[in-house]
Amino acid sequence: MNAKVEDVVIDAEKDFIQFQDVDIYVREVGSGPPVLLINGLGAHTTMWETMEETLQGFRLLQFDLPGAGQSGVPDTPISIPDLALLATEVLDHFGVDSAPVVGYSMGGIVAQQMAHDHPDRIQRIVLLATSPGRGSFRGDIRATINMFTPARYLSPRIYAMTIGSMVGGRARHDTAWVADQGILRLAHAPKWRGYAWQLISVMRWSGFPLLREIPHDVLVLAGDDDPMIPVINAMMLTHLLPRGRLQVVRDEGHLMAMDPESRIHPKIREYLTATKIESTDVWRKATVVDADELELALAGANTLALPWTTDARMRRQWLADTAGAETA
């Protein structure tokens, strides 16, 4: 590809909605049944270009979260419940009553809240490289430091130096792809204050109290080489969802949604196009994470975590409450 910043195509005709006095950039691509795409931390809609190829034949509804891309920066952080409300207003703007939702990373967190608060607006859900929020296991220390230090947005060189250890997968070894991803991301780098507000919103939120009340079919996809979000988080998420199923994809990292060679793309397309998901390979091959399997995984994960932290105490309490509710 060997892209340059000037090669990145930005829509000539821009469309915005107002949310809490902030201009929110919205975009639709393609035609057919609608699908709502909710992007990750600091990301912008142009970064969905790979998913747009995957989901040809769908009408893809997209927006830049406040503080990122072409959306404005709010005066204070906007809560995840309010961002979920914003997602419904995006559907309203495009005249859509309900749609499947694909939530990536932070977008997966917004999708979880949206499914809980506005269940009638969602048909089925794909959660990519995401977690249940507070109470989750933290990622690799280098990845965490890089996530909290948005210096990679200063230049493609800094991006290339840090992204491999931060996101894993293809970014560890494919320098040409890393360079193209850096240029694509830098085409609309997030505002620093907006990026900080997004981080604060995510850090304040937990889905543990909500997940048992989400009624939708949910396909959870996680890469086993994601330094930012360890697989144990996807296992907890799937276990708590009444209709959740998990596929862990070997050698994939945090940016698998942006990688055209990723094996997740045919899985997502099959899941979203199926009339009956029970008949699809992707659903049959995905697993239900039962209590015994989760307990074994937690035993290994807990050796890597500090047991006295607030997040650890919250996690133990929520999982215990869930187990009690299941046996009651």
C-alpha positions as a printed NumPy array, in Angstrom:
array([[  0.   ,   0.   ,   0.   ],
       [  2.759,   2.483,   0.96 ],
       [  0.244,   5.166,   1.832],
       [  0.908,   8.831,   2.449],
       [ -1.192,  11.146,   4.593],
       [ -2.497,  12.904,   1.498],
       [ -3.633,   9.539,   0.078],
       [ -6.158,   8.994,   2.867],
       [ -9.565,   9.853,   1.445],
       [-11.758,  11.964,   3.716],
       [-15.41 ,  12.518,   2.814],
       [-15.917,  15.776,   0.951],
       [-19.49 ,  16.081,   2.223],
       [-19.424,  15.943,   6.008],
       [-22.38 ,  15.142,   8.205],
       [-22.646,  16.028,  11.892],
       [-25.151,  15.67 ,  14.694],
       [-25.203,  17.533,  17.988],
       [-24.808,  15.671,  21.263],
       [-24.37 ,  17.514,  24.559],
       [-23.234,  20.619,  22.651],
       [-20.54 ,  18.637,  20.818],
       [-20.407,  18.201,  17.035],
       [-20.348,  14.459,  16.306],
       [-19.137,  13.358,  12.889],
       [-21.333,  10.638,  11.363],
       [-20.877,   8.679,   8.17 ],
       [-22.643,   5.955,   6.213],
       [-21.017,   3.675,   3.669],
       [-22.707,   1.218,   1.315],
       [-26.288,   0.062,   0.976],
       [-28.312,  -2.843,   2.282],
       [-29.256,  -3.918,   5.8  ],
       [-27.829,  -1.489,   8.387],
       [-24.971,  -2.326,  10.76 ],
       [-23.704,   0.087,  13.41 ],
       [-19.918,   0.213,  13.839],
       [-18.517,   1.649,  17.099],
       [-14.802,   2.348,  17.025],
       [-12.038,   2.19 ,  19.613],
       [-10.03 ,   4.595,  21.751],
       [ -8.764,   7.559,  19.738],
       [ -9.869,   6.004,  16.443],
       [-11.72 ,   7.594,  13.532],
       [-14.182,   6.31 ,  10.934],
       [-11.659,   6.063,   8.088],
       [ -9.996,   3.264,  10.05 ],
       [-13.025,   1.07 ,   9.278],
       [-11.92 ,   0.726,   5.646],
       [-11.03 ,  -2.97 ,   6.051],
       [-14.377,  -3.724,   7.69 ],
       [-16.103,  -1.848,   4.87 ],
       [-14.588,  -4.338,   2.43 ],
       [-15.64 ,  -7.254,   4.642],
       [-19.215,  -6.043,   4.963],
       [-19.981,  -5.067,   1.385],
       [-23.717,  -5.346,   0.848],
       [-24.457,  -3.696,   4.189],
       [-25.259,  -0.091,   5.028],
       [-22.527,   0.719,   7.544],
       [-23.371,   3.454,  10.054],
       [-20.324,   5.018,  11.7  ],
       [-19.397,   7.912,  13.956],
       [-16.352,   9.396,  15.639],
       [-16.64 ,   9.228,  19.413],
       [-16.373,  12.655,  21.119],
       [-12.749,  13.756,  21.277],
       [-11.608,  11.644,  18.323],
       [-11.517,  11.967,  14.57 ],
       [-13.612,  14.806,  13.21 ],
       [-15.891,  15.049,  16.24 ],
       [-15.533,  17.874,  18.715],
       [-13.967,  17.677,  22.161],
       [-16.366,  17.943,  25.117],
       [-15.569,  20.156,  28.089],
       [-15.554,  17.132,  30.411],
       [-15.493,  13.344,  29.934],
       [-18.732,  11.86 ,  28.619],
       [-19.82 ,   8.75 ,  30.506],
       [-20.191,   5.37 ,  28.827],
       [-23.993,   5.363,  29.425],
       [-24.173,   8.713,  27.641],
       [-22.012,   7.403,  24.791],
       [-24.45 ,   4.481,  24.497],
       [-27.258,   7.034,  24.236],
       [-25.253,   8.82 ,  21.538],
       [-25.102,   5.537,  19.585],
       [-28.918,   5.403,  19.584],
       [-29.043,   8.979,  18.311],
       [-26.77 ,   7.975,  15.444],
       [-29.336,   5.296,  14.555],
       [-32.076,   7.919,  14.813],
       [-30.167,  10.247,  12.504],
       [-30.037,   7.573,   9.827],
       [-33.663,   6.553,  10.358],
       [-32.847,   3.088,  11.702],
       [-34.913,   1.507,  14.456],
       [-32.512,  -1.337,  15.247],
       [-29.396,  -2.929,  13.792],
       [-26.61 ,  -5.379,  14.526],
       [-23.69 ,  -3.697,  16.289],
       [-19.96 ,  -4.29 ,  15.885],
       [-18.014,  -2.822,  18.818],
       [-14.23 ,  -2.713,  18.735],
       [-12.134,  -2.139,  21.901],
       [-13.656,   0.954,  23.575],
       [-16.496,   0.614,  21.091],
       [-17.178,  -2.833,  22.536],
       [-17.615,  -1.231,  25.933],
       [-20.103,   1.271,  24.506],
       [-21.904,  -1.612,  22.756],
       [-22.274,  -3.52 ,  26.047],
       [-23.839,  -0.491,  27.733],
       [-26.073,   0.149,  24.727],
       [-27.301,  -3.455,  24.787],
       [-28.192,  -3.114,  28.453],
       [-29.792,   0.333,  28.345],
       [-31.398,   0.207,  24.891],
       [-31.889,  -3.483,  24.07 ],
       [-34.583,  -2.869,  21.469],
       [-32.123,  -0.888,  19.315],
       [-29.771,  -3.86 ,  18.834],
       [-30.371,  -7.106,  16.927],
       [-27.117,  -9.017,  17.532],
       [-23.633,  -8.029,  18.621],
       [-19.993,  -8.612,  17.68 ],
       [-17.47 ,  -7.651,  20.367],
       [-13.882,  -7.351,  19.129],
       [-10.75 ,  -7.081,  21.293],
       [-12.676,  -5.681,  24.242],
       [-13.272,  -6.28 ,  27.954],
       [-15.87 ,  -5.896,  30.716],
       [-14.135,  -2.718,  31.935],
       [-13.19 ,  -2.179,  35.586],
       [-12.491,  -5.488,  37.232],
       [-10.734,  -6.81 ,  34.124],
       [ -7.155,  -8.003,  34.088],
       [ -4.716,  -5.37 ,  32.931],
       [ -2.539,  -5.95 ,  29.915],
       [  1.21 ,  -6.016,  29.452],
       [  2.906,  -3.145,  31.292],
       [  4.529,  -1.76 ,  28.127],
       [  1.222,  -1.835,  26.282],
       [ -0.493,  -0.076,  29.182],
       [  2.157,   2.659,  29.363],
       [  1.914,   3.254,  25.623],
       [ -1.887,   3.399,  25.814],
       [ -1.715,   6.098,  28.5  ],
       [  0.978,   8.015,  26.602],
       [ -0.393,   9.145,  23.234],
       [  3.055,  10.179,  21.977],
       [  2.577,   7.732,  19.092],
       [  0.258,  10.311,  17.557],
       [  3.15 ,  12.743,  17.152],
       [  4.75 ,  10.974,  14.215],
       [  4.728,   7.755,  12.169],
       [  8.207,   7.   ,  13.559],
       [  7.052,   6.968,  17.189],
       [  4.012,   4.952,  16.162],
       [  6.222,   2.365,  14.449],
       [  8.52 ,   2.14 ,  17.493],
       [  5.735,   1.445,  19.984],
       [  2.857,  -0.241,  18.18 ],
       [  4.224,  -3.793,  17.955],
       [  4.619,  -4.289,  21.694],
       [  1.364,  -2.434,  22.288],
       [ -1.029,  -4.336,  20.016],
       [  0.8  ,  -7.551,  19.066],
       [ -0.26 ,  -9.722,  16.133],
       [  0.755,  -8.604,  12.657],
       [  2.142,  -5.336,  14.044],
       [  5.046,  -7.253,  15.598],
       [  6.623,  -8.186,  12.275],
       [  5.035,  -6.439,   9.251],
       [  6.753,  -3.062,   9.059],
       [  5.033,  -2.004,   5.829],
       [  1.573,  -2.66 ,   7.266],
       [  2.537,  -0.871,  10.492],
       [  3.629,   2.172,   8.472],
       [  0.338,   2.244,   6.569],
       [ -1.654,   1.902,   9.779],
       [  0.299,   4.751,  11.344],
       [ -0.408,   7.047,   8.425],
       [ -4.079,   6.102,   8.43 ],
       [ -4.395,   6.786,  12.165],
       [ -2.465,  10.065,  11.959],
       [ -4.772,  11.339,   9.202],
       [ -7.151,  12.244,  12.027],
       [ -5.13 ,  11.972,  15.214],
       [ -7.254,  12.504,  18.333],
       [ -7.006,  15.717,  20.281],
       [ -4.959,  15.115,  23.415],
       [ -7.687,  16.367,  25.735],
       [-10.283,  14.305,  23.895],
       [ -8.083,  11.215,  24.181],
       [ -7.679,  11.817,  27.92 ],
       [-11.457,  12.202,  28.33 ],
       [-12.024,   8.888,  26.555],
       [ -9.511,   7.157,  28.824],
       [-11.233,   8.558,  31.91 ],
       [-14.643,   7.409,  30.655],
       [-13.363,   3.856,  30.134],
       [-11.521,   3.73 ,  33.472],
       [-14.671,   4.711,  35.382],
       [-16.879,   2.056,  33.805],
       [-17.564,  -1.6  ,  34.505],
       [-19.839,  -3.985,  32.673],
       [-19.739,  -6.695,  35.353],
       [-23.034,  -5.576,  36.969],
       [-24.772,  -5.358,  33.566],
       [-23.772,  -8.37 ,  31.518],
       [-26.21 , -10.921,  32.969],
       [-29.082,  -8.694,  31.819],
       [-28.047,  -8.48 ,  28.156],
       [-30.433, -10.693,  26.128],
       [-28.788, -10.578,  22.701],
       [-26.712, -13.116,  20.81 ],
       [-23.127, -11.918,  21.243],
       [-20.103, -13.193,  19.329],
       [-16.913, -12.354,  21.226],
       [-13.69 , -12.42 ,  19.195],
       [-10.303, -12.146,  20.891],
       [ -6.747, -12.504,  19.647],
       [ -4.394, -14.652,  21.695],
       [ -1.577, -12.141,  21.063],
       [ -3.285,  -8.991,  22.338],
       [ -0.969,  -7.339,  24.91 ],
       [ -3.577,  -4.69 ,  25.745],
       [ -6.496,  -6.977,  26.575],
       [ -5.576, -10.509,  27.713],
       [ -7.86 , -13.354,  26.613],
       [ -9.034, -13.973,  30.192],
       [-11.099, -10.773,  29.869],
       [-12.936, -12.147,  26.834],
       [-13.56 , -15.363,  28.786],
       [-15.115, -13.472,  31.709],
       [-17.172, -11.378,  29.315],
       [-18.487, -14.439,  27.49 ],
       [-19.202, -16.328,  30.704],
       [-21.335, -13.496,  32.072],
       [-23.339, -12.985,  28.869],
       [-26.413, -15.262,  28.764],
       [-26.096, -15.618,  24.978],
       [-22.367, -15.052,  24.593],
       [-19.98 , -17.255,  22.643],
       [-16.228, -16.885,  22.263],
       [-13.699, -17.54 ,  19.544],
       [-10.038, -16.974,  20.346],
       [ -8.067, -16.417,  17.141],
       [ -4.479, -17.641,  17.141],
       [ -1.654, -15.141,  16.533],
       [ -4.071, -12.204,  16.23 ],
       [ -3.507,  -8.931,  18.061],
       [ -5.495,  -5.885,  19.087],
       [ -5.705,  -4.443,  15.551],
       [ -7.233,  -7.524,  13.95 ],
       [-10.286,  -5.518,  12.843],
       [ -7.991,  -3.319,  10.723],
       [ -6.008,  -6.213,   9.241],
       [ -7.413,  -7.372,   5.866],
       [ -5.609, -10.705,   6.293],
       [ -7.17 , -11.411,   9.686],
       [ -9.238, -14.586,   9.975],
       [-11.946, -12.729,  11.883],
       [-13.432, -11.099,   8.776],
       [-15.191, -14.125,   7.245],
       [-16.415, -15.015,  10.748],
       [-17.991, -11.588,  11.208],
       [-19.573, -11.631,   7.77 ],
       [-21.026, -15.117,   8.284],
       [-22.44 , -14.13 ,  11.669],
       [-24.049, -10.922,  10.402],
       [-25.48 , -12.38 ,   7.192],
       [-27.018, -15.518,   8.719],
       [-30.773, -15.709,   9.115],
       [-30.302, -18.302,  11.868],
       [-26.953, -18.   ,  13.587],
       [-27.302, -21.459,  15.161],
       [-26.704, -22.955,  11.711],
       [-23.428, -21.091,  11.101],
       [-19.942, -22.536,  11.514],
       [-18.799, -19.463,  13.415],
       [-21.489, -19.901,  16.079],
       [-21.122, -23.686,  16.317],
       [-17.348, -23.449,  16.677],
       [-17.501, -20.634,  19.215],
       [-17.56 , -21.779,  22.827],
       [-19.701, -21.127,  25.861],
       [-17.309, -20.404,  28.734],
       [-18.628, -22.448,  31.649],
       [-17.8  , -21.934,  35.32 ],
       [-15.199, -24.72 ,  35.48 ],
       [-13.311, -23.451,  32.451],
       [-13.353, -19.902,  33.763],
       [-12.163, -21.018,  37.199],
       [ -9.134, -22.753,  35.67 ],
       [ -8.298, -19.713,  33.564],
       [ -8.685, -17.378,  36.533],
       [ -6.344, -19.509,  38.623],
       [ -3.59 , -18.871,  36.095],
       [ -4.453, -15.234,  35.51 ],
       [ -4.594, -14.398,  39.211],
       [ -0.925, -15.322,  39.59 ],
       [ -0.134, -12.307,  37.388],
       [ -2.346,  -9.812,  39.251],
       [ -2.075,  -8.064,  42.597],
       [ -4.833,  -9.635,  44.728],
       [ -5.455,  -6.648,  47.01 ],
       [ -6.282,  -4.043,  44.352],
       [ -9.744,  -2.504,  44.101],
       [-10.259,  -4.065,  40.666],
       [ -9.362,  -7.53 ,  41.973],
       [-11.788,  -7.222,  44.892],
       [-14.535,  -5.983,  42.587],
       [-13.918,  -8.805,  40.135],
       [-14.083, -11.486,  42.827],
       [-17.279, -10.02 ,  44.267],
       [-19.06 ,  -9.743,  40.915],
       [-18.12 , -13.242,  39.838],
       [-19.164, -14.62 ,  43.244],
       [-22.499, -12.795,  43.02 ],
       [-23.031, -14.232,  39.544],
       [-22.261, -17.763,  40.707],
       [-24.695, -17.32 ,  43.605],
       [-27.413, -16.089,  41.284],
       [-26.926, -19.084,  38.971],
       [-27.348, -21.6  ,  41.805],
       [-30.226, -19.818,  43.529]])
